[in-house]
């Protein structure tokens, strides 16, 4: 059997750990030296930029190519600069020295921004680094970018700078390692290997017949682990001597005990015969119990089969319920869309009715103007028209034209408002709107529904508040809010007031909508946003208006909505959402 030396194994592990730590520390020092040298080179590049950027900027501005060449040639002569590229404001190369192909790959490509930029360059694959800075010429108090400069260095420059330091670090690590190996080897041989070999030889001379003479002596003065091992081994020898004496006494006792065991065996045989008879009767009882267990097992199997059939029916029922829930969800979505389209259809009908009045007046005015023109034409042909009649004709014609233009303008405004609101409500696109103008258009499109009442809608919004949002969702929200106030809040009265206050803070729009209607009880307020909840269930209310508002604010605008109300104090909505710019 091959013997493995503990001291050698311990020494190899200690040295292996030291080698790994030395390698890691040396590697970290090398990396630190690399990045320190690289940082110094970058600092020197920035210093060169501050030193030569002024002269380069003036030379490029004055189109002095010779001076640019001289400065670039002087810069590339510096050992740490591998390449330099100077371009004009059109990104055309004026001068390039050094590693041209590598430097060209870092200049601006066609279509890059012409703004003054400053950015660092780092390429691990090509082993280069540096930065590009713009050439800014100040003329008449204005800064103009006349070109850019790209300065590149390489990893080879770094390695040249830290080469001596690397040799010193590696040599220092190797010298420390060799000295440590020598010291560890001498220490392990003196303190562990030699004493262990001495103890091993003494243990091999152990005499089983005379244990007392086999005690060991390590000749070690120090009270170390080897001394503890020596004492433990000698104590073991002392205990072995005692055990030999006790063993002789025990053998004598065993002989006496064997005699007693023989007597007990005879008694046991008689007892076993009695137990065998009792066991036979017990076996008979167990057979009867086994039959009962078999019958119970059969009943359990029948019960298990019945439960499996019940489970199968429950799974089928659960599947049917799941499909029903999915159909209900689809129906809910279709119902919400139908509610939106129904609202739009009602608005279209009311707008078309409202447009009929100005269009009818316009047709009447145009017909009157045509009759008047025929009458005047006849008199002119007959040369039977006086100056007073001519002036009357002009006055009547002007009145008809004014009436015609005012009514056509009113119809155009109604149609334009309805067209924009209708397009937005059927579209889910994000677009830029002027919030004040857009809400006025929504309110204007609802005027046919408010006709014949004295309801006042006051919109307090900055005129220059432009935002990007889902315009259709916003239109639907305000349409539902206003119509809910008219139908529910102002029920039985025609002089309601609605205040809409809009502000924006940190790109977040805040809308406070108030009406002075009947208000809601706490129970009604708790159910305000629930589907199909309405206070006019028997009067055609669908109960989807506020639910649609909540969905549009949360899902489309990614915002928040809350409501507060007391009976007789009206209803207040607070809405917040972000500008989608």
PEHU-V499018 format. One line per field, one symbol per residue. ss: DSSP state (H for helix, E for strand, L for the rest). phi: phi as a letter, one per 20 degrees, with the letter a starting at -180 (. if undefined). psi: psi as a letter, one per 30 degrees, with the letter a starting at -180 (. if undefined). A space follows every 50 residues. Layout:
ss->???
phi->???
psi->???
This chain:
ss->LLLLLHHHHHHHHHHHHHHHHHHHHHHHHHHHHHHHHHHHHHHHHHHHHH HHHHHHHHHHHLLLHHHHHHHHHHHHLLLLLLEEEEEELLLLEEEEEELH HHHHLLLLLLLLLLLLLEEEEEELLLLEEEEEEEEEEEELLEEEEEEEEE EEEEHHHHHHHHHHHHHHHHHHHHHHHHHHHHHHHHHHHHHHHHHHHHHH HHHHLLLLLLHHHHLLLLLLLLLLHHHHHHHHHHHHHHHHHHHHHHHHHH HHHHHHHHHHHHHHHHHHHHHHHHHHHHHHHHHHHHHHHHHHHHHHHHHH HHHHHHHHHHHHHHHHHHHHHHHHHHHHHHHHHHHHHHHHHHHHHHHHHH HHHHHHHHHHHHHHHHHHHHHHHHHHHHHHHLLLLLHHHHHHHHHHHHHH HHHHHHHHHHHHHHHHHHHHHHHHHLLLLEEEEEHHHHHHHHHHHLHHHH LLLLLEEEEELLLLLEEEEEHHHHHHHHHHHHHHHHHHHLLLLLLLEEEE EEEEELLEEEEEEEELLLLLLHHHHHLLLLLLLLLLHHHLLLLLHHHHHH HHHHHHLLLEEEEEELLLLLEEEEEEEELLL
phi->.fedffffffffffffffgfffffffffffffffffffffffffffffff fdfffffffffeleffffffffffffffgfeebbcdcefemefebbcnff fffffdffefnffeffccbecbcffemcbqadcedddeclmdecedrbcd dcdcfffffffdffffffffffffffffffffffffffffecffffffff ffffefdffcfffefdbeldefedffffffffffffffffffffffffff fffffffffffgffffffffffffffffffffffffffffffffffffff ffffffffffffffffffffffffffffffffffffffffffffffffff fffffgfffffffffffffffffffffffffelccegfffffffffffff fffffffffffffffffffffffffecdeebecegffffffffffeggfe fncdfdddddbgfdedcdaffffffffffffffffffdfdfnbccfccdd dcccclmdeccddccdffncffffffdgeffmebecfednfemdffffgf ffffeeelccbbccacfndmccddccbefef
psi->kkkkkeeeeeeeeeeeeeeeeeeeeeeeeeeeeefeeeeeeeeeeeeeef efeeeeeeeeeghieeeeeeeeeeeffkefjelkkklafggkkekklbje eeeffflklkflkglkljklkkjeefhllalkkljkkkkhgkkkjfalkj kkalfeeeeeegeeeeeeeeeeeeeeeeeeeeeeeeeeeefeeeeeeeee eeefgkjffifefgkljfhkekiaeeeeeeeeeeeeeeeeeeeeeeeeee eeeeeeeeeeeeeeeeeeeeeeeeeeeeeeeeeeeeeeeeeeeeeeeeee eeeeeeeeeeeeeeeeeeeeeeeeeeeeeeeeeeeeeeeeeeeeeeeeee eeeefeeeeeeeeeeeeeeeeeeeeeeeeeeghhkleeeeeeeeeeeeee eeeeeeeeeeeeeeeeeeeeeeeefglglklkljeeeeeeeeeeffeeff kglgkkjjjjkkfgjklkljeeeeeeeeeeeeeeeeeeegkglghlkkkj kklkkhgkkkkjkklhafalleeeefgeglkgkkfhegggkfgfefeeee eeeeeefhakklkkllkfgakkkkkklkkh.
